[in-house]
């Protein structure tokens, strides 16, 4: 892909995600009928249904990590390859995340019980946030990008009570102590 076709491919990701999720029966917006910019609790029924929530930080981090790892570990790949990687993995994740198997894996963790997937609005917004993270990390110096990674993860973990690292850990090697710590702020916990 060239620098002129990559933006078209990136934009094509928006309707691809929307169409696949629509065909799979995901709602266009929150079934509550509202569109909100931010949902501030991972236990809110509107979580993953609106434009942004605590998991938005993980999607931003997805893009940041592609640019950061590419620039540091594979500097010869260059912008085009890394941007293509961001496009492919961004679209791929938003589709794969809504397969029955992945939804089941998420539901198996305490913090994600009852998760039915994202609204189409949220999935498309997640892809856009990921692209924003990629472009920010591409432009920032490596030490600033590393600080951004730490800030995103620590903020999501300690305020939102879930982050990319915590979700990954709980999916791969579930910890009861982490699950209990996450539930401390759950307003619906018994």
C-alpha positions in Angstrom: 0.0 0.0 0.0 1.1 3.5 -0.7 0.8 6.7 1.3 -2.2 7.7 -0.9 -4.1 4.3 -0.5 -3.4 3.9 3.2 -5.8 6.7 4.3 -8.5 5.2 2.1 -7.9 1.8 3.6 -8.1 3.4 7.1 -11.4 5.1 6.3 -12.7 1.9 4.7 -12.3 0.3 8.2 -15.2 2.4 9.5 -17.9 0.9 7.3 -16.3 -2.6 7.4 -16.6 -2.7 11.2 -20.1 -1.2 11.1 -21.4 -3.6 8.5 -20.0 -6.8 10.1 -21.3 -5.9 13.5 -24.7 -4.9 12.0 -24.9 -8.2 10.3 -24.1 -9.9 13.6 -26.9 -8.1 15.3 -25.0 -5.6 17.4 -27.1 -2.4 18.1 -26.1 0.8 16.3 -26.2 2.8 19.6 -26.8 2.0 23.2 -30.2 0.2 23.6 -31.0 2.9 26.2 -31.6 5.2 23.2 -29.0 7.8 24.2 -25.6 8.7 22.8 -23.1 9.8 25.5 -19.5 11.0 25.1 -18.2 9.3 28.2 -19.3 6.5 30.5 -17.3 6.7 33.7 -17.8 3.2 35.2 -16.9 -0.2 33.9 -20.1 -1.5 35.7 -22.4 1.0 34.0 -24.9 -0.6 31.6 -23.8 1.9 29.0 -20.2 0.8 29.2 -19.0 -0.2 25.7 -22.1 1.3 24.2 -21.2 5.0 23.8 -18.3 7.0 22.3 -15.8 6.6 25.1 -15.3 4.7 28.4 -12.4 3.3 30.4 -11.7 0.7 27.7 -11.1 3.6 25.3 -7.7 3.9 26.9 -6.8 0.3 25.9 -7.8 1.1 22.3 -5.6 4.2 22.3 -2.8 2.1 23.8 -3.3 -0.5 21.0 -2.3 2.2 18.5 0.4 3.6 20.7 2.0 0.2 21.0 2.0 -0.5 17.3 3.8 2.8 16.6 6.2 2.5 19.6 7.2 -1.2 19.1 7.5 -0.6 15.4 9.7 2.4 15.8 11.9 0.9 18.5 12.2 -2.8 17.5 11.6 -2.6 13.7 12.7 0.8 12.6 13.3 -0.3 9.0 9.6 -1.1 8.5 8.7 2.6 8.2 5.4 4.4 8.5 3.5 2.7 5.7 4.0 -0.8 7.1 3.2 0.3 10.7 0.1 2.3 9.6 -1.1 -0.8 7.6 -0.5 -2.9 10.7 -2.6 -0.5 12.7 -5.4 -0.6 10.2 -5.5 -4.4 9.9 -5.2 -5.1 13.6 -7.7 -2.3 14.4 -10.4 -3.7 12.1 -9.5 -7.2 13.0 -9.8 -6.7 16.7 -13.2 -4.9 16.4 -14.5 -7.9 14.4 -12.8 -10.7 16.4 -13.9 -9.1 19.7 -17.5 -9.9 18.7 -17.1 -13.5 17.9 -18.9 -15.9 20.3 -15.6 -17.4 21.5 -14.1 -14.0 22.5 -17.3 -12.7 24.0 -17.4 -16.0 26.1 -13.8 -15.5 27.2 -14.6 -12.0 28.4 -17.7 -13.1 30.2 -15.7 -15.7 32.0 -13.9 -13.0 34.0 -15.6 -11.4 37.0 -15.4 -7.8 35.7 -16.9 -8.6 32.3 -19.8 -10.9 33.3 -22.9 -10.1 31.2 -20.8 -8.4 28.4 -22.7 -8.6 25.2 -20.3 -6.7 23.0 -20.0 -3.2 21.9 -22.5 -1.1 20.1 -21.5 -0.3 16.5 -21.0 3.4 17.6 -18.6 2.2 20.3 -16.7 -0.2 18.1 -16.2 2.4 15.4 -15.2 5.0 17.9 -12.7 2.4 19.4 -11.1 2.1 16.0 -10.8 5.9 15.6 -9.3 6.2 19.2 -6.8 3.5 18.2 -5.8 5.4 15.2 -5.4 8.5 17.3 -3.1 6.6 19.6 -1.0 5.4 16.6 -0.6 8.9 15.2 0.2 10.4 18.6 2.9 7.8 19.2 4.3 8.2 15.7 4.8 11.9 16.3 6.0 11.8 19.9 9.6 11.0 21.0 10.0 7.5 22.5 10.5 8.6 26.1 7.2 10.7 25.9 5.5 7.7 24.3 6.7 5.4 27.1 5.3 7.9 29.7 2.0 7.9 27.8 1.9 4.1 27.9 2.4 4.2 31.7 -0.1 7.0 32.1 -2.8 5.2 30.1 -2.3 1.9 31.9 -2.1 3.3 35.4 -5.1 5.6 35.0 -7.3 2.9 33.6 -6.1 0.4 36.2 -6.4 2.5 39.3 -9.3 4.8 38.5 -11.3 2.6 36.0 -10.3 -0.7 37.7 -9.4 -2.4 34.4 -6.7 -1.9 31.8 -5.2 -3.7 28.8 -2.6 -5.4 31.1 -5.3 -6.4 33.7 -7.7 -7.7 31.1 -5.0 -9.7 29.4 -3.8 -11.1 32.7 -7.3 -12.0 33.8 -8.0 -13.8 30.5 -4.7 -15.7 30.5 -4.1 -16.3 34.2 -7.1 -15.3 36.3 -6.4 -14.0 39.7 -9.0 -14.0 42.5 -7.2 -11.2 44.3 -7.3 -8.9 41.2 -11.0 -9.8 40.7 -11.7 -8.9 44.3 -9.8 -5.7 44.0 -11.7 -4.7 40.9 -15.0 -5.5 42.5 -14.3 -3.1 45.5 -15.8 -0.2 43.5 -18.6 -2.2 41.8 -21.9 -0.5 42.9 -23.8 -3.7 42.0 -21.6 -6.0 44.1 -23.5 -7.8 46.9 
